[in-house]
Amino acid sequence: MVAARSHRSTSRFALVPLIVLLGAAGLACSGEPEGAAAESDGSAPESPTAADGSAPTPGRARGGTRELVLGEDQAHDEVEFGALHVTLAFEGTPPEPFLLGAASSPECKHHPEVDQRSNLVLVQDGKLANVFVTLKSGVDPARVPPVPETPVELDQRGCMYLPRVSGVRVGQKLLVLNSDPTAHNVNLQAKRNKASNRSMGANQKALEFVFDQRELGLRAKCDIHPWMGAEIHVEEHPWFGISDSGGAVRITGIPPGEYTVEARHEVYGTQSGKVTIQAGRASRLTGTFRAK
């Protein structure tokens, strides 16, 4: 899968300052369902933010511009393929991060390196992290490479799901680990795929999941620790990525063609834009999500 690699073409997203962390439990260890009915594109919207940090329902381009902005393309070192470079910004006052229940729970104190603050909204220097970017349309099924044998891993560490947002291919293995000396409950609230709710003891062998349908915004929660939350995006192709702390996404190996690109955030909804991918070029898009 091509998570965050360099692609080039003729597109761009409008940037703006991002902010800090917010609510922590889209995939929280909570008993309340976070997803509403799945959208026609396979996405599963979230429910309102709870005191435990559970994710709110994202709207269409909520609090931001509706379109990703195309920028000047650049040379790219792939001969047969192109790339997509996306930068995502945040404008306005970000929510203040707050400590979650993990910070005061004795069984969650074994991984001091883990940030146990709310992580639903992460903004740094005006750049927004954890935005899932994908080619929403225009993909030729005949050019989609085989599903990789390497699994994607989702860890439970310090009573937090790490990473908060991840992407996996349809048919690719997802391994859920438990690095804590305590029990967790892996509650996958799938809408299009088979839902699963399984307990997981300390030091237990990783749980393995494989999804057979595209589903964006699949929720992972823990029924034991209600602040734990994560979002999993199940995609049919490898041309997707998740913005880093600098709001950047790099997707490479894209066949030349016309595509619709979508950027999706748990709180601030989705933005989209058109891009033309050319061989040997990296298209650029910028997007700006704004505080509500």
C-alpha positions in Angstrom: 0.0 0.0 0.0 1.1 3.5 -0.7 0.4 5.3 2.5 2.3 8.6 2.4 4.6 8.8 -0.5 5.5 11.3 -3.2 3.3 11.6 -6.3 3.3 14.3 -8.8 0.7 15.8 -11.1 -1.3 18.9 -11.6 -3.2 19.5 -8.3 -3.0 21.2 -5.0 -4.7 21.7 -1.6 -5.0 25.1 0.1 -2.9 25.2 3.3 -3.6 27.1 6.5 -2.4 26.8 10.1 -3.3 23.6 11.9 -3.8 23.1 15.6 -3.4 20.9 18.5 -5.0 17.7 19.8 -8.6 17.4 20.7 -11.0 14.6 21.7 -9.5 11.3 22.1 -11.9 8.6 21.4 -13.3 8.1 17.9 -12.1 4.5 18.3 -12.5 4.8 22.1 -12.9 2.0 24.5 -16.4 3.1 24.9 -19.7 1.3 24.9 -21.6 3.9 22.9 -21.7 3.6 19.1 -19.9 6.4 17.3 -20.9 5.7 13.8 -24.0 6.8 12.0 -25.3 5.0 8.9 -22.6 4.4 6.3 -22.4 6.9 3.5 -22.8 5.7 -0.1 -19.0 5.9 -0.7 -18.4 3.5 2.1 -17.6 6.0 4.8 -19.1 5.8 8.3 -19.8 9.2 9.9 -19.3 9.7 13.7 -21.7 10.6 16.4 -21.5 13.7 18.6 -18.4 14.4 20.8 -18.9 13.0 24.3 -17.2 14.1 27.5 -14.9 11.1 27.1 -13.6 12.5 23.9 -15.7 10.4 21.5 -15.7 11.6 18.0 -18.3 14.0 16.6 -20.1 13.5 13.4 -18.1 15.0 10.6 -20.0 17.1 8.0 -19.3 17.7 4.4 -16.4 20.2 4.3 -17.5 21.3 7.8 -15.8 24.5 9.0 -13.6 24.7 5.9 -13.5 25.4 2.2 -15.4 22.9 0.0 -12.6 22.5 -2.5 -9.0 21.5 -2.5 -6.9 24.0 -4.3 -4.7 23.1 -7.2 -1.1 24.3 -7.2 1.9 24.2 -9.5 3.1 20.7 -10.3 6.7 19.7 -9.9 9.2 17.2 -11.5 9.0 13.7 -10.1 11.5 10.9 -10.4 9.1 8.2 -11.5 9.1 7.7 -15.3 5.8 5.8 -15.8 3.9 7.2 -12.9 3.1 10.4 -11.2 2.7 11.6 -7.6 0.4 13.7 -5.5 1.6 16.1 -2.8 -1.1 17.4 -0.5 -0.7 20.0 2.3 -3.5 20.5 4.8 -3.8 23.5 7.1 -5.9 24.6 10.0 -7.3 28.1 10.5 -8.8 29.5 13.7 -8.5 28.6 17.3 -7.9 24.9 17.9 -9.5 23.0 20.8 -7.3 22.8 23.9 -5.8 19.4 24.5 -6.8 17.7 27.8 -5.7 14.7 29.7 -7.7 11.5 29.2 -8.6 8.9 31.7 -5.4 7.0 30.8 -3.3 9.6 32.6 -4.9 8.7 36.0 -5.3 4.9 35.6 -2.6 2.8 37.3 -2.8 0.1 34.6 -2.1 2.6 31.9 1.2 4.0 33.4 3.6 1.6 31.8 4.4 3.6 28.7 5.5 7.1 29.7 6.4 7.8 26.1 2.8 7.8 25.1 0.9 11.1 25.0 -2.3 10.5 26.9 -4.0 13.7 26.0 -7.0 14.1 23.6 -5.9 13.4 20.1 -9.0 13.8 18.0 -7.7 17.1 16.6 -3.9 17.6 16.2 -2.6 20.9 15.0 1.0 22.0 15.0 2.2 25.3 13.5 -1.1 25.7 11.6 -0.9 22.2 10.0 -3.6 19.6 10.5 -2.5 16.0 11.2 -4.5 12.7 10.8 -6.4 13.7 7.6 -7.0 10.7 5.4 -6.4 11.6 1.7 -7.5 9.2 -1.1 -8.2 9.0 -4.8 -12.0 8.9 -4.5 -12.7 8.4 -8.2 -10.9 7.9 -11.5 -9.0 4.8 -10.5 -8.8 2.1 -13.2 -9.3 -1.3 -11.4 -7.1 -3.0 -14.0 -4.1 -0.9 -12.8 -4.6 -1.5 -9.1 -1.6 -3.6 -7.8 -2.1 -6.8 -5.7 -2.9 -6.5 -2.0 0.4 -6.4 0.0 1.2 -9.4 2.3 2.6 -7.0 4.9 -0.1 -6.4 7.6 -1.1 -3.0 9.0 -0.7 -2.8 12.8 -2.9 -1.0 15.3 -1.4 -1.0 18.9 -3.0 -0.5 22.3 -0.3 1.2 24.3 -0.6 3.3 27.4 -4.4 2.7 27.1 -4.4 4.6 23.8 -4.9 3.4 20.2 -1.8 4.0 18.2 -2.0 5.3 15.5 -5.2 7.3 15.9 -5.9 7.1 12.1 -4.8 4.3 9.8 -5.4 2.9 6.3 -5.6 -0.7 5.1 -6.4 -2.3 1.8 -9.5 -4.4 1.2 -8.2 -8.0 1.8 -5.1 -6.8 3.7 -4.5 -8.0 7.2 -5.0 -5.7 10.1 -3.2 -6.8 13.3 -4.4 -5.3 16.6 -1.8 -5.6 19.3 -1.9 -5.2 23.1 1.3 -3.7 24.5 -0.3 -3.0 27.9 -0.2 -5.3 31.0 -4.0 -5.0 31.2 -7.0 -6.2 29.3 -8.7 -4.3 26.5 -11.7 -4.8 24.4 -11.4 -4.4 20.6 -14.8 -3.2 19.4 -14.7 -2.6 15.6 -17.9 -0.8 14.7 -18.0 -1.7 11.0 -21.0 -0.7 8.9 -20.2 -2.3 5.5 -17.9 -5.0 6.8 -18.5 -7.5 9.6 -18.5 -5.9 13.0 -16.5 -7.4 15.8 -16.3 -7.0 19.5 -13.6 -9.1 21.1 -11.8 -9.0 24.5 -8.0 -9.0 24.6 -6.0 -9.9 27.6 -2.5 -8.7 28.5 0.3 -10.1 26.4 -2.3 -11.8 24.2 -1.3 -12.7 20.6 -2.4 -10.1 18.1 -5.9 -10.2 16.8 -6.2 -10.5 13.0 -8.9 -8.8 10.9 -9.4 -8.7 7.1 -12.1 -6.5 5.6 -13.8 -7.4 2.3 -15.4 -4.1 1.4 -14.4 -0.5 1.1 -15.3 1.5 4.3 -14.0 4.9 5.3 -14.2 5.9 8.9 -14.6 2.5 10.5 -14.5 3.0 14.3 -12.4 1.1 16.8 -13.3 1.4 20.5 -12.6 -0.2 23.9 -15.4 -1.1 26.2 -13.1 -1.1 29.2 -11.4 2.3 28.6 -14.0 4.6 27.1 -11.5 7.3 26.1 -9.7 5.0 23.6 -10.6 5.6 20.0 -9.2 5.1 16.5 -10.4 5.4 12.9 -9.6 2.9 10.2 -10.0 3.5 6.5 -10.5 0.5 4.3 -9.7 1.3 0.7 -9.7 -0.7 -2.5 -6.5 0.7 -3.9 -3.1 1.8 -2.5 -3.2 5.5 -3.4 -4.0 7.0 -0.1 -2.1 8.6 2.8 -2.6 10.3 6.2 -1.3 13.7 6.9 1.7 14.0 9.3 2.3 16.6 11.9 3.3 19.0 9.2 0.0 18.5 7.4 1.7 16.7 4.5 0.7 13.7 2.5 2.8 12.2 -0.3 1.3 9.6 -2.5 3.5 8.0 -5.3 3.2 5.4 -8.0 -0.1 6.9 -9.4 -1.0 5.9 -13.0 -1.5 9.0 -15.2 -5.1 10.1 -15.4 -7.9 12.3 -14.1 -8.8 11.8 -10.5 -11.1 13.2 -7.8 -9.1 13.6 -4.5 -10.8 13.5 -1.1 -9.4 14.7 2.2 -11.3 13.5 5.3 -11.0 14.5 8.9 -12.9 13.0 11.9 -14.2 16.3 13.1 -14.0 18.7 10.2 -15.5 16.5 7.5 -14.4 16.2 3.9 -13.0 18.4 1.1 -12.4 17.3 -2.5 -10.7 18.5 -5.7 -9.8 17.4 -9.2 -6.3 16.6 -10.3 -4.5 15.5 -13.4 -1.7 13.1 -12.7 1.1 13.0 -15.3 4.0 10.6 -15.6 7.2 12.2 -14.2 5.3 15.0 -12.5 4.0 15.6 -9.0 0.6 17.4 -8.7 0.0 19.6 -5.7 -3.1 20.3 -3.7 -3.7 22.4 -0.6 -6.6 22.4 1.7 -7.7 24.5 4.7 -9.9 23.2 7.5 -11.3 25.9 9.7 -12.4 25.9 13.3 -16.2 25.8 13.8 
